[in-house]
């Protein structure tokens, strides 16, 4: 069965670009592989333009690549393009798509001349797009406007299942600060746990809708993880990036205050580790949270690049990776999540989903630790900058009513804080100054 074509929010973002840019910039859609970039761009090109030309550089012909050898005569360039693709182009009514442009950087460099020509619109898609191996010999065009595409967020996932109501009701409840009641919350949490298991990769969502079989969904996710793992191997022959990527669930399971690189790879220079982290972030397959040494509204100003946590971009993939060396039937997270029996020591799954939801809704990730006076550390999982204040966020996997780390942090930095949140699995309510937020509402922060 063909993959479903899902409604994606990035479509509206692309529409704004078309209306506002009016050909003055090209749009670069970046994101991890298999996130649906090509699908949404092709749909957009078909719906919003009179005609379209799509060059897929993962399988482009030599003749298509040769077009970019000489851009001195644009009339000749477009004449050859129209003949090769058999498509008429209409000024300001046609779009040219460079799919998988990272595989042919010369096309990306050509964007400057093509945009300056002004006849048509240009959209690029790419994965691992700005890694230095791909762009070291080209001039990156300033006429390029980039937008990140993420795995399907929770609202897009609900749309895929035919639910266009739930998220709107959550927004209303969040705005009013009123919960749904325990019975409704249990149903909403059941729906959300399904999202955690399946994830937001379109192929996995398609397979779930088609079969309702988690074993088959897991097989799809394993193929995507293997693809990412192999990609890292192509760009890092040492295999260290691949090993660091695959170890993310295990590192979060330790509940340490940082990703401990030395337990994953052999002793490596700090500069090399920084390059590997950049590689992983740039692939969009990993979300990184840095320690904020002095938590304030300018969180990035005091970020400690040597202290970080890493999360997988999609929690569905994370669930599969957590039991990578076991068969599907032995993956206890599926059974425990489905039956709401996720033990405390598996709460790192919730931490990953919160990181994913915060990134998708436009936040950068920072956290903070400080000593408790007894040779242990208090830890606030995430810090959000809002106006001139901070919103600290602590994540719990069960219905905890205690939040010692959050309380101590808010006492220590009281003048810097407005809202404070405990993210958990129960209904929306307040505990003193702390807002107890069900995890399915995190995307509303």
Protein Blocks (a to p, Z undefined) as FASTA:
>chain_A
ZZdddddfklmmmmmmmmmnnopaccdddddehiopmmmmmmmmmmmpmbdcdddfklpc
fklmmmmmpckbmmlmmmmmmmmnopacdehiaccddehkllmmmlmmmmmmmmmnomac
cddddehklgfklmmmcccdfkbccdddddddfklmmmmnopaklmmmmmmmmmnopaeb
jklmmmmmmmmmmmmmnopafklmmmmmmnopaklmmmmmmmmmmmmmmmmmmmmmnomm
mmmmmmmmmmmmnopabdcfklmmccddfklmmmmmmmmmmnopaccddddfbgcfklml
mccfkbccdddfblklmmmmmmmmbcfklmmklmmmmnopacfklmmmmmmmmmmmmmmn
opacddddddehlopacddfbacdehjbccdddddfbfcfbdfklmmmmmmmmmmpcbdc
dddfbdcddehjbccddfklmmmZZ
